[in-house]
Amino acid sequence: MSQVCQVTGARPAFGNAVSHSHRRTRRRFDVNVQRKRYWVPSLGRHLTLRVSARGIKTIDQNGIDAVVSGMLARGERV
């Protein structure tokens, strides 16, 4: 599954894992992506989205209709 949030566009970040002896190896900071199913009244159907925890908070704050219209304006397939 792709680790990209459909709402915020958050992607994995990369950095260094630093050991006790201070040796550095590359590591990956993954996004907390969940599959969530929402009822969208404007579309009249359910929508399953891959959203991060921050994306879920954005949907709770702005409403699913506003978020979906923003996604459609960006040209994302819903």
Secondary structure, DSSP 8 states (H G I E B T S, - for coil): -----TTT----EEEEEE-TT--EEEEEE---EEEEEEEETTTTEEEEEEEEHHHHHHHHHH-HHHHHHHHHHTT---
